[in-house]
Amino acid sequence: MIKAVLLNDTRVDRHHGCTTVVETITTLCAANGMTLTATAPAHADWRDNDAFRAHLEEADVVLVNGEGTIHHDRPAGLRLLEVGPYAKERGKITALLNSTWQANGEKALEQLSRFDLISLRESASEAELAAHGVIARRIPDLALYHAPDKSRVRKDVGFAESVEGTKALALYRQMWTHGGRAIPIMRLPYDPLTALRWLKRYDPSVLALAKPPHLFAALRATITDLTRQFADRDTYTREVAASELLVTGRFHAMIFALSSKTPLLALRSNTHKIEATMADAGLADWRVVDSAEAIDAALLERAKYWESGEEKALDAYLASGRANMEQLFADIAAKAAAPV
């Protein structure tokens, strides 16, 4: 048995996309004779986790789930990369998986050089590292491995907000204007502190909630997210698959739309990951918008239908992406099993 540990276990984010990523990692590890003996949760420093480091000492493979953490030299991203040299000094196979890479400096590149395998989620990240002489595999986000149940009947326009609060509220304003239903990807706990945090995320300024129009909209959006959330991933993805169109600024909501072949409009996020993934999947560039205000009734109607060549390109993207995911984990296992 090959022992592996995982850093940046994002299941703590209570997010259907993140839970699906870790499910894929667990599934493909098991399919290749690897067992995850420990994971280090996102938003916590693995270096302070004595129990996790003890498992790392015994492991053969160290996996880092990059997701959307490693960009603009964010401290959380740099902490993840520090495991590269740490693990190599201990003779471990190291792999950075499922990552976006954007605007990182020399320190990050130096740490990255200690990884045996690097897998990036989209072409913009691949190009950025290639400019520094780093060769990486381009494999779609691991949540794409999940194949949702297809719906025979599609209806309505679904809206799945954004990780950025102001954009999320702008998308919901469009939903209220044009009609549609909310399909929030988060699973929020029902408690006053969460509700307050969610209210505040729609505008970071202290005085925003003192303005009645904004307060009303933020309350309405918060109530929507709390009452329309889905308890499990499969129910969520069935809802996406039953939509004529999904409008979203959430990366993983976009991934579930792609995996269920649901037409979509996507709002740019905090990195290049959305527009690059849409291009990689062969979708028309007009499907990515710079602001929610650019969405009108005519665009919504147009976006419900695939253009010539889009479906064929998406089919190829799904097939090759899933095959490459399987090959990646087979190669990691082979490296771990190879004689030293």
Secondary structure, 3 states (H helix, E strand, C coil): CEEEEEEEEHHHHCEHHHHHHHHHHHHHHHHCCEEEEEEEECCCCHHHCHHHHHHHHHCCEEEEEEECCCECCCHHHHHHHCHHHHHHCCCCEEEEEEECCECCCHHHHHHHCCCCEEEECCHHHHHHHHCCCCCCEECCCHHHHCCCCCCCCCCCEEEEEECCHHHHHHHHHHHHHHCCEECCCECCCCCHHHHHHHHHHCCCCCCHHHCHHHHHHHHHHHHHHHHCCCCCHHHHHHHHHCCCEEEEECHHHHHHHHHCCCCEEEECCCCCHHHHHHHHCCCCHHHEECCHHHCCHHHHHHHCCCCCCHHHHHHHHHHHHHHHHHHHHHHHHHHHHCCC
